[in-house]
């Protein structure tokens, strides 16, 4: 099993890197994009003996306690069997 964890800045936090990328796209005449938010992506390989509920609980704890700064970031994840 693999867990895919996506970490992004909260929408209330200024994303200077995302704004810089969006501005660069506009300068390159790529006008179909109205905003960019950058983030982090993690792939965790999980012990195959874990059932889905245990895997979700484990990944949620890892994402919440290790991979994110809860003051400025939020996360989501999906488990791939």
N, C-alpha and C positions, 0 to 999 in steps of 0.2 A: 504494500500500500504506500501511496505517496500523498503528502499533504501539500497543497499549494497555498501559501500565505501571502496576502497582499496588504501592505502597510502604506497608508497615505496620510498626508497632513489633514487635520480636521478642516472642514470648509471655512471655519472662522479664522484660520491661521493663514497669513499671507504666504503665498508660494512664489518667492522671487525667482527661483529657477524655472518654474512653470511659466511665469510671465515672460521671462527672457526667451524661452523657446517659442512661445506664442508670437512674440514680436519678431523673432527671426523668421518664422514661417510666413508672416505677413510681408516682410521685406523680400522674401523669395517668391512672392506672388502666389503663395499657397493659401488662398482666402477661405477655403471651406472649413477651417478649424477656428472656432470662436474662443476657446480657452484650453489651456493645458494644465494639468496637475501632475506633478511627478511623485514618485514613491519608490518603495522597495518591494522586491519579490523574492520569496524564499521557497525552496522545495525541500521538504523533510521526508526522508525515507523512514517509514515506520516499521516496527517489528510486526511480521505477518501474523503473530499469535494474538494480536489485539483485535477485539471485535470493534465494530464501527462506533458504538457508543463510547467505548474506552478510548479509541483513537481520537474522536472528536473532543472529549474532555481533556486529553493530554495536549492536543494541538492548541486548544483554546487557552489552556494555562500557559503554555510556552509563548504563544503570541502575546498574551496579556502581560506576562511577567518578565519576558526576556527580549522579545523582538520589537516592542513598541515603547515609546514614551507616552504614557496615557494623558499627559497634559496637552500635548500638541498633535498626537497621532491617533488614528483609528485603524482597525484591521478587519479583514474578512478572510475566510479560508474555505477551501473545498477539499474533500477527501476523494482520492481516486483509487479505486480498488484494482 
